[in-house]
């Protein structure tokens, strides 16, 4: 039975302009500066064929929107991430070990500049404010691909490995990285199976906090406060408000996260950025936000 909890309501954040809603939404994301992006194609993947294709990115922020036309796109059903210079990264979540076109980088004019591989089974892909790519992996990659085995890695935008997680006191190897938050040059992660809260500084040093919250898929952090969204079964819309100490996560209150009008969230995508958890639900045309700040 679903636990009875008070409600916390999301706020509207960004909406895909109506003039673009006749296209197929491949993916959508929110970047390090709070701008929302939608990757659109004329046809769904099953009708596009297997060769390179063109796509459109619609960016919404600061009360306006603009378009970037991408040419010769290679990754199939890619994830989208925006770079600080105005360019974009597209990455296929699944990739064979010889797939050198898994990740494709585009300049601000939408022209492809390079392609490389970062490992199979991408769970999260987030660029930081310097343009480095933080990639978190789920278990099929962790246990099946040497590039994914660390569970969490940082790559340059040219495909150079810059950091990879390895066990530290209080945190063993990552089996599956459930949640990832990237803010500034710092990353926060919550991996299966013990779900410690990992804080990875710009220098790669990892701080570990013991965490009793299990199964969360999104995190927001602000000062000494953190909230965890998601969980197993009836906890899938759970929001746990916590206090951070030097060594632990201390739950303070639990609520149920709902849409602005009070409707249940249901199937969703999330992006965690600093003090914010961004949430998107079907039909994927609008982003909502919870902001601790």
C-alpha positions in Angstrom: 0.0 0.0 0.0 1.3 3.5 -0.8 2.4 5.3 2.3 0.4 8.4 3.2 2.7 11.4 2.9 2.1 15.2 2.6 2.7 16.6 -0.8 5.5 18.7 -2.3 4.6 20.3 -5.6 6.9 20.9 -8.5 6.9 24.2 -10.3 6.8 24.8 -14.1 10.2 25.4 -15.6 10.3 25.2 -19.4 8.0 24.2 -22.2 8.7 23.1 -25.8 7.1 25.7 -28.1 3.9 24.4 -29.7 5.3 25.0 -33.2 7.8 22.1 -32.7 5.4 19.5 -31.2 4.7 17.8 -34.5 8.2 16.4 -34.5 9.4 13.3 -32.7 11.0 14.0 -29.3 14.2 11.8 -29.2 15.5 13.1 -25.8 15.5 16.2 -23.6 17.8 17.6 -21.0 18.6 20.6 -18.8 22.1 22.0 -18.9 24.5 23.4 -16.3 23.0 26.9 -16.7 19.4 25.9 -16.3 18.5 25.9 -20.0 16.2 23.2 -21.4 16.9 21.4 -24.6 14.9 19.1 -26.8 16.3 16.8 -29.5 13.8 16.5 -32.3 13.6 14.5 -35.6 11.1 14.5 -38.4 10.6 10.7 -38.1 10.8 8.2 -35.2 13.9 6.0 -35.1 12.1 3.0 -36.5 11.3 4.9 -39.7 14.7 6.7 -40.2 16.8 3.9 -41.6 20.3 3.2 -40.3 22.5 5.9 -41.9 23.3 9.4 -40.7 20.4 11.7 -40.2 19.6 15.3 -39.4 18.1 16.6 -36.2 17.0 19.8 -34.5 17.8 21.0 -31.0 15.3 23.5 -29.5 16.7 25.4 -26.6 14.4 27.3 -24.1 15.8 29.7 -21.5 15.4 33.2 -20.3 12.0 33.6 -21.8 13.1 32.9 -25.4 14.0 29.9 -27.6 16.3 29.2 -30.4 17.1 26.3 -32.8 20.3 24.5 -33.7 20.2 22.2 -36.7 22.5 19.2 -36.4 23.8 17.5 -39.5 25.1 13.9 -40.1 24.0 12.6 -36.7 25.4 9.1 -36.0 24.2 7.8 -32.5 20.9 5.9 -32.6 18.3 7.0 -30.0 20.8 9.2 -28.4 20.9 11.1 -25.1 21.4 14.9 -25.5 23.6 17.1 -23.4 24.5 20.8 -24.0 28.1 22.2 -23.8 29.0 25.6 -22.3 30.3 26.9 -25.7 26.8 26.4 -27.3 27.6 23.0 -28.8 26.0 19.6 -28.0 26.9 16.1 -27.2 24.8 13.1 -28.4 25.5 9.7 -26.9 24.0 6.3 -27.4 23.3 4.6 -24.1 24.2 1.2 -25.4 27.3 0.6 -27.5 29.3 -2.3 -28.7 33.0 -2.5 -27.8 34.0 -1.5 -31.4 31.5 1.4 -31.7 33.7 4.5 -32.1 30.7 6.7 -32.9 28.8 6.2 -29.6 29.4 9.8 -28.6 29.3 12.6 -31.1 30.2 16.2 -30.5 28.7 19.1 -32.4 29.9 22.7 -32.5 27.5 25.7 -31.9 26.6 25.7 -35.6 25.5 22.1 -35.4 28.4 20.7 -37.3 29.9 17.3 -36.2 33.5 17.7 -34.9 34.5 14.4 -33.4 33.2 11.0 -32.2 34.5 8.5 -29.6 33.4 5.8 -27.2 32.9 6.1 -23.4 31.6 2.6 -22.6 28.3 0.6 -22.7 25.2 1.2 -20.5 25.1 5.0 -19.9 22.7 5.8 -17.0 23.4 9.5 -16.7 25.3 12.0 -19.0 25.9 15.5 -17.6 28.4 18.2 -18.7 29.9 20.5 -16.1 30.5 24.2 -16.5 34.0 23.5 -17.8 32.6 21.2 -20.6 33.8 17.9 -19.1 31.4 15.0 -19.4 30.4 13.0 -16.3 29.1 9.6 -17.3 27.4 7.2 -14.8 26.7 3.6 -15.9 24.2 0.9 -15.0 25.1 -2.7 -14.2 25.2 -4.2 -17.7 28.1 -1.9 -18.5 29.8 -2.1 -15.1 30.0 -5.9 -15.3 30.4 -6.2 -19.1 32.7 -3.3 -20.4 36.1 -2.2 -19.2 35.3 1.4 -20.0 32.2 1.3 -17.8 33.6 -0.8 -15.0 34.3 2.1 -12.7 30.6 3.0 -12.6 31.3 6.7 -12.7 33.8 8.5 -14.9 34.7 12.0 -16.1 35.8 12.5 -19.8 37.0 15.5 -21.7 34.9 16.7 -24.6 37.6 15.2 -26.9 37.2 11.7 -25.4 40.1 11.7 -23.1 39.6 9.9 -19.7 40.2 12.3 -16.9 38.9 10.5 -13.8 37.4 7.2 -12.8 35.9 6.1 -9.5 37.7 3.5 -7.4 36.8 2.2 -4.0 37.5 4.5 -1.0 36.8 3.9 2.7 33.1 3.7 3.1 32.3 3.1 -0.5 33.1 -0.1 -2.4 32.9 -0.6 -6.2 29.8 0.9 -7.9 27.4 -1.8 -9.2 24.9 0.7 -10.7 24.9 4.4 -10.4 21.3 5.3 -9.6 21.6 9.1 -9.2 24.0 11.7 -10.4 24.1 15.5 -9.8 26.7 17.8 -11.4 27.1 21.4 -10.2 30.0 23.6 -11.1 33.0 21.2 -11.2 31.6 18.9 -8.4 29.6 15.7 -8.9 27.3 14.0 -6.4 26.4 10.3 -6.9 24.3 7.7 -5.1 25.2 4.1 -6.3 23.7 0.7 -5.7 23.9 -1.3 -3.4 24.7 0.5 -0.2 23.7 3.9 -1.6 26.4 6.0 0.0 26.3 9.7 -1.0 29.5 10.4 -2.9 30.8 13.9 -3.3 33.5 14.2 -6.0 35.5 17.4 -6.0 37.1 19.1 -9.0 40.4 17.4 -8.0 38.8 13.9 -8.0 38.9 13.5 -4.2 35.8 11.6 -3.0 34.0 12.3 0.3 31.7 9.6 1.4 28.6 10.0 3.6 26.6 7.1 5.0 23.1 7.2 3.6 20.0 5.3 4.8 17.9 6.4 1.8 17.6 3.5 -0.7 16.8 3.6 -4.4 16.7 7.3 -5.1 17.2 8.3 -8.8 17.7 12.0 -8.3 19.4 14.3 -5.8 19.4 18.0 -5.1 22.1 19.5 -2.8 22.2 23.0 -1.2 24.6 23.8 1.6 24.0 21.3 4.4 20.6 20.1 2.9 19.9 17.4 0.4 16.8 15.8 -1.0 16.5 12.4 -2.6 13.7 11.7 -5.1 12.5 8.2 -6.0 12.7 4.7 -4.6 11.4 1.2 -5.0 7.7 0.2 -5.4 5.4 2.7 -3.6 8.4 5.0 -2.9 8.8 5.9 -6.6 7.5 9.4 -6.0 9.0 9.7 -2.5 11.0 12.9 -1.6 13.3 12.6 1.4 14.5 15.8 2.9 17.9 15.3 4.7 20.5 17.1 6.7 24.2 16.6 5.7 26.8 16.1 8.3 30.5 15.5 7.7 30.0 11.8 7.5 26.3 11.0 7.1 23.0 11.8 5.6 20.3 12.4 8.2 16.6 12.2 7.0 14.4 14.9 8.4 11.1 14.5 6.6 9.4 12.6 3.8 6.8 13.9 1.4 5.4 12.8 -2.0 6.5 14.8 -5.0 3.6 15.7 -7.3 3.0 17.8 -10.4 2.1 21.5 -10.0 -1.6 20.7 -10.1 -1.3 17.8 -7.6 -1.4 15.0 -10.1 0.9 12.0 -9.6 4.2 12.0 -11.5 4.2 8.5 -12.9 6.8 7.6 -15.5 9.4 10.3 -15.6 12.9 11.6 -16.5 15.0 13.5 -14.1 18.1 15.8 -14.3 19.8 16.8 -11.1 21.7 20.1 -11.1 23.0 21.6 -7.8 20.0 22.7 -5.7 17.5 21.6 -8.4 15.8 18.4 -9.5 14.2 18.8 -12.9 11.4 16.4 -13.7 9.8 15.6 -17.0 6.8 13.3 -17.7 5.0 12.1 -20.8 4.5 13.5 -23.5 8.0 15.0 -22.6 7.1 18.5 -23.8 7.5 20.3 -20.4 10.1 20.4 -17.6 9.2 21.0 -13.9 11.5 21.8 -11.1 12.1 21.5 -7.4 14.6 24.0 -6.2 16.1 23.9 -2.6 17.5 27.4 -3.1 
